[in-house]
Amino acid sequence: MAVDNASTHDLHARPAVPTLEEVAERAGVSRSTASRAINGGLRVSPEALAAVEAAVAELGYTPNRAARSLVTKRTDSIALVVPEPDERVLSDPFFAGTLSGLSASMADTDIQVVLVITRPGESDRTIRYLRNGHVDGAIVVSHHRNDELDRSLLDLRIPNVFVGRPLSANESDVQFVDTDNVEGGRLATQHLIDRGCRRIGTIAGPGDMSAGIDRLGGWRQAVLGAGLRDDAVAYGDFTIASGGVAIRRLLAEHPDLDGVFIASDLMATGALSVLAELGKDVPGDIAVVGYDNLGVSASTSPPLTTVIQPVVAMARAAGLRLLDQLEGAPRPSEPLIFAPELVVRESA
């Protein structure tokens, strides 16, 4: 059989990959001690750990990931679970901010973030993935009541943190990070009241999400507290298109509106486009306040007054709480709730 001499030369010239046995020999320790030192340092003296680390550096040793997982029972990966359609995840800056914050929380670790998009009706598939040990923990964002991911994760006993208040499980059983959405909705609406608006409507978020429910509650708290009516309500799904549809419905049913609180900046963007099409001056005819402050608010016409939702900070905090769980730290007794702030621009 003919042999390719060039290929044979390459095989002989290629440097041998250092083995765990060679690391142990160089460090002057047993193979098992070297393995424990590389895979977390449990039950290894500081002297042995230092010797193994020096040997790893000198030899250029790279641990076998599969073997390491057998020792540590860890995958060194976590899931970012998003129960939304693909197109929404790819187009909404909220999710980009979430991924940025979560990645920042993992920057000093070897943990990788795996994006798991759970399309409507596919929660069972995601639960199977999590149950089968592909990840060490999960961050869940944009949770809907019917996906019941909070209950399922409790049953699985996999470490998890929610970004946003969960709805189907008892809040005391689930760790979560959120903003005070009730106060945010109240703050936005109070701003409209303070500038003289007396017929204030709202475009609320989905009724199966805590953010939609709570921001609507804050709006209602403010208008009723000021002695105003609370009947001008339309609903959207946090998308631009739904905001346009909702503002048309609101104005058709309540043509006397002089202010509107819209529960997301993307919905507000759609509403502003329709208001311009209808010849409504903002804020002269109708003042508009949004929610999120995720970039688009500064580039709308006119620039949008909005409530800050610190998505990057929330996701980072959720990631740090998940790391604490993975390391066995005591569970926090309370959720972490960020206070909302109002950014005043030209729309109100």
Secondary structure, DSSP 8 states (H G I E B T S, - for coil): ----HHHHHHHHHS-----HHHHHHHHTS-HHHHHHHHTT-TT--HHHHHHHHHHHHHHT----HHHHHHHH---SEEEEEE-S-HHHHHH-HHHHHHHHHHHHHTTTSS-EEEEEE--TT-HHHHHHHHHTTS-SEEEEES--GGG-HHHHHHHHT--EEEES--SSS-GGGS-EEEE-HHHHHHHHHHHHHHTT--SEEEEE--TTSHHHHHHHHHHHHHHHHTT-----EEE--SSHHHHHHHHHHHHHH-TT--EEEESSHHHHHHHHHHHHHTT--TTTT-EEEEEE-SSGGGTSSS--EEEE--HHHHHHHHHHHHHHHHTT----SS-EEE--EEE--TT-
